């Protein structure tokens, strides 16, 4: 694995990210950078880094941007999140990177445009990221992340409504795991 940390000095964040990444073997051949950045619309964002090699070849690099504070809060540091919440958040973001695997560079540009302007596509993309994380055994951590966001008054209703609108519900996660364990399989959603 080639992992870089930009502005990430916290050992808990680094260790948590590396622990989660270790279970995403499909991503190990790629360069991944975890970068602390000011984010307006979220707490974390996973994106491909575009270059000539990524647009026209298979040279892929990814960046996960990480805010200092949880969205809608200027007091709750990401570094202070409970371990299971942080793990679930990282698993979801790495789920996005796995989801990007089926797209070449030009298709990723189209993917990004659809994500920004098509609510149905955004909903499918966010649910797929959750599904990929669940497939790797992070269902309890995904649930912990959702409970943390949805059950804390310090996070604004706008952010909570965004989570409800685009992401799998806690009940959906539980039903997915229950149904998969009875069938012993997962199937990602179609985009």
N, C-alpha and C positions, 0 to 999 in steps of 0.2 A: 504494500500500500504506500502511495505517495501522498502524504497529508501535510499541508502547511497551515499554520495558524498566524493570522494577521491581527494584531491587537488583542489577542486572546491570551491573557496572562494567568487566568484562573485555572488552577490544577483540576478542580472538580469538573469544569466545563470540558477541558481537554480530555480527561480520563473518560468521561461519559460519552463524548463523541467517538473516541477510538473504540470503546467497548461496543457501542451500537454498530459502528462501521464494520467491525470484525464479523458480524453476522450477515453482511451484505456482500458476499463473495463476488458477485457479478460486477461490483464497482471497484474491486481491488486493482485492476489494471490501469485505472485512471487517476489522474492528478486531481485531488480535491482540496480546496482551500476553504477554511472556516474563517470568516472575516467579521470582526466587530464593526458595525456600521450603523449610522442613524437611519432608521426605517420609519416611514410615515404610516404605512398601511398594515403592517404586521409585526410580529416579533421575530420571525425567521422567514427567509426566502431562499429557495434552491433554484439555481439557474445554471445553464451551460455558459461557458465562456467561449465566445466566438472568435475564430481565427481562420485563416485560409485552410489550414489543415482540418479544422472541424467542419467547415462549410462544404468542402469537396472531398474529404477523406474520412478516415476513422480516428483521427487524433482528437480525443475528447478531453476536455478539462471542465471541471465544475467548481462552482463557488456556492457556499451556503453563507448567506449574510445573517448575522446575528445582532439584534439590538442589545443595547446595554440594559434597557428596562423592558419589562413586559408591556406590550401595546396598551395604551390608555392609562398607563401608570407612570408617574415620575418618581415612584418610591420603591417599587418591587423590582429588584435587580434579577436578571435572568440567572445570575450566579447563585442567587438565594432560593431558587425554585427547589421544591422537593426532588430528590433523585429520580423517582418514578415519573414525575411530570416532565423533567428535562429529558429523560430517556425516551419517553413517548413522543415528545416534540422532535427530537433528532430522528427517531425512527420514521416519523411521517415525512420529514424533509428528505431523508435518504430514499424513501419510497418514491418521491417525485423523480429522483435521479434514475432509479431503475425503470420507471415508466418512460423516461426519455430514450431509453436504449433502442426502441424500435424506430427511431426517427433519425434521418440524416440532418445535416446542418440547415438546409433550406426548409425542410419540413418543420424543424424546430422554430424557425422564424414564424411560420404559419401557425404553429401550435401557440406561440406566445401571443399572437394577434387574436386568435380565437379565445384564449384564456382571458384576455383583457376585455373583449367586447361581446362575448357570448356566455350568458349565465349558465345555460345548460352544459356547455363544454367545461366551464370552470367547475361546476358541481361534479361532473364525471371525473375530472382530473384530480380534485381533492379527495374524492371517495376512492379513486384508484390508489392514491398515495397511502391512504389509511389501509386499504386492502393489502398492499405490498408489505406494509409493516406488520399487519396481522399475520400474514403468511409466514413471517420470520419469527413468530412467537411473541410479538410485542403487544398483544391485545390488552393485557392489564395496564400497560403503560399508556396506551392510546386512551383507554377509559379514564385513567388518572388525569391525563392532560385535559380531556374534555370536562371532567368534573371540576377541575381546578378553575378553568375558564368560566364555566357556566354557573358555578356556585359561589363566586366571590364578588362581593358588592363593590370592591375597588376597581373592577373592570367595568367599563361602560357598556350600556345596553346595545350600542351600535356594534361593538366587537362581538358580544355574545350572540346577537342576531345573525351576524355574518357566519359565525361558527354553526349555528343552527341551520342556516340556509344552504351552505355549501358542503359541509362535512358530514360524514356518517354520524348518526345519533349514537348515544351510548347503547340504546336497545338494539340498534342495527349491528353494532360490533358484537354484542353478546349473541344475537341470533346467528350471525355469520359463523362465529366460533362453534356454537352449538350444532348448527347444520353441517359444518365442515367436519366436526369430530364424529358425527354419525355417518358421514360419507367418506371421511378421511381424505378430503381434498378441498382446495380453494380454486376459485375461478375469478380472474380479474375482470373488471367491468370493461365493456367495449367503449372505446372513445370515438 
